[in-house]
Amino acid sequence: MTESGVSRRGRRRLRRRTRARIRRALLVGLVVGSLLLAGSGWVAFRGWQARAHLLNAAGLARELSAQIVGGDAARAQRTLAALQEQAGAARDATGDPGWWLGQRSPYAGDDLGAVRQIAVAIDDLARRAFPTLVRTDLATLVPKEGRLDVARLRAVSTELADVNAAVRETRTRLDAVPTTDLVGQIRTALTDLRAEIDRLAGLTGAADQGAKVLPALLGADGPRTYLLVSQNPAELRATGGMWGAYAVIRADGGRVEIVTQGSAGVDLRRFDPPVATLPDEMRRLYTDLPAIYPADVNLTPHFPTAAKLYREMVRLRTGTTVDGVLAVDPVALSYLLAATGPVAVPGGPKLAADTVVRTLLSETYQSMGLKEQDAYYAAAAAAVFDAFLAAKVNPKAVLSAFDRSMAERRILFWSARSGEQHILGESKVSGILPERETVPSVGVFLNDGSGAKLGYYLKPTAQLTVGECQGEGRRQLRLRFSLRSSAPTSGLNRSVLGAGKAGDPYTIRTLVYVFSPAGGAVMGARIDGADAALGSGTERRRQVGVANVEVPPGATRTLDVDLLTGRNTAGTPELRLTPTATPWTTQVVSAPSCNQ
């Protein structure tokens, strides 16, 4: 055989082996491809199942919330069982090996992982948090026959602490889920769930704090006395309004009663020398006024400072040393009156939910003299207080009123006992302006500069927009703040117009204090589009810009402020605002984090 023949046979064998390898490769590829298609089909099927279960669970969760707050325990138990079934099914549908493999695919992995975390979060809440809430009888959290059941409050304290821990653990896990590459529907679902859990965490946190501190505060371990102060938004101060009428209340074994009442202007008056030496940074912003005049203790937005000053003023004038200070305003009373119903007040008009703000902040000034006003305010406070403690009220309505009031910072409390104050922490009811924060916050606080009671006519709006990323983890922020006046041009009496420090007695002069985020800065400002020089200072590690804004009747003035956050803060910025007679209109425009 020739050499060329051998060579031809070798080439033919090589071609046959090559074709065999190709056929095997194609066969393997076909099998693997079929398996992958089957796997993706299985994942898609399981995803369809999970979506249906999650949608059902979301609807059931809303029903359950309404039933818990409404006190319908029997229906809540049935709804909880159905919710646990749907949430568990969603968790199972996203927990098999096929889904696990899908989470590691380069394209849909992030989306599948996010759906899995959503299912786990809802299932955890359904099994760890909601059962305790269903068992809790909300009627024990509101007064009955003038008394709160402090023993019952203590009994549920441990359970509520566990619920709050479960909610916060769930929220922390969801925070770790990246959103950058998620498809729109899943990103929206995750964002919405985070927001819902944030709202739930606010409620469970407040319930946990309340169950821990309320028994002692209500005199379970011995009598307590407190100052109940009424904030008057007709004459604005940073925490809500001038502190006028006050009452000393006594709590003993869950029963609460008014002991004495007084007026800041009549009974406390002016203090010379000042009741305390203020820090230099406060004196540069407010001079010594907060330590001299009871009406000015809350020029600062930091409620504990104001409460301590007012407590000392009452001690010096009356000899009474109280255990804490509770502040409310007429808008919070309107929310509470929606639960109690109208309340008759001796010597004056009846108070009702839809008219109490107008009655207390406008009509009373027009129809009564100064002494009559003080007497009516004292009688009104006592009447609403007695009605709340004595009336048969709907727990759902009462808790809703308190929840809304605390969310708007219309109910504030400071305890003179450090352990109790520590438990309150930086919750909204504590009124603390934090010196350090991980989520940036911007404060817009209003102090009247007219020497009048025209704050009733102000309509405030605020928009906070997240801007460019800077070095050291800082971020630009843009605040747009507007004040509109609905004041008339005539017809108001001297009691309302007061000193008229703006010149025209119907023009409202407001000192606007813009607080940067903690560790941040105020960069510049414009009023109605024109550059404006701001007064400046610092308080609680925040730069403060001060603008004098004068608003004639029917006009709107707009203040734009550029700010910078502190180092290494993240999350959607928050607004901290002075509660006003008309609730604010606000918007926060967020942006992707700087590392996305």
Secondary structure, DSSP 8 states (H G I E B T S, - for coil): --HHHHHHHHHHHHHHHHHHHHHHHHHHHHHHHHHHHHHHHHHHHHHHHHHHHHHHHHHHHHHHHHHHHHT-HHHHHHHHHHHHHHHHHHHHHTSSHHHHHHTTSTTTHHHHHHHHHHHHHHHHIIIIIHHHHHHS-GGGGS-BTTB--HHHHHHHHHHHHHHHHHHHHHHHHHHTS--TT--HHHHHHHHHHHHHHHHHHHHHHHHHHHHHHHHHHTTTTS-EEEEEEEEETTS--TTSSEEEEEEEEEEETTEEEEEEEEEIIIII---SS-SS---HHHHHHHTTGGGT-GGGGGGSS-HHHHHHHHHHHHHHHH----SEEEEE-HHHHHHHHHHH--B--TTS--B-TTTHHHIIIIIHHHHS-HHHHHHHHHHHHHHHHHHHHHS---HHHHHHHHHHHHHTT-SEEEESSHHHHHHHTT-GGGT---S--SS-EEEEEEEE-SSSS-GGGEEEEEEEEEEEE-GGG-EEEEEEEEEEE---SS---HHHHTT-TTSSTTSEEEEEEEE--TT-EEEEEEETTEE---EEEEETTEEEEEEEEEE-TT-EEEEEEEEE--TT--SS-EEEE---SS--EEEEE----TT-
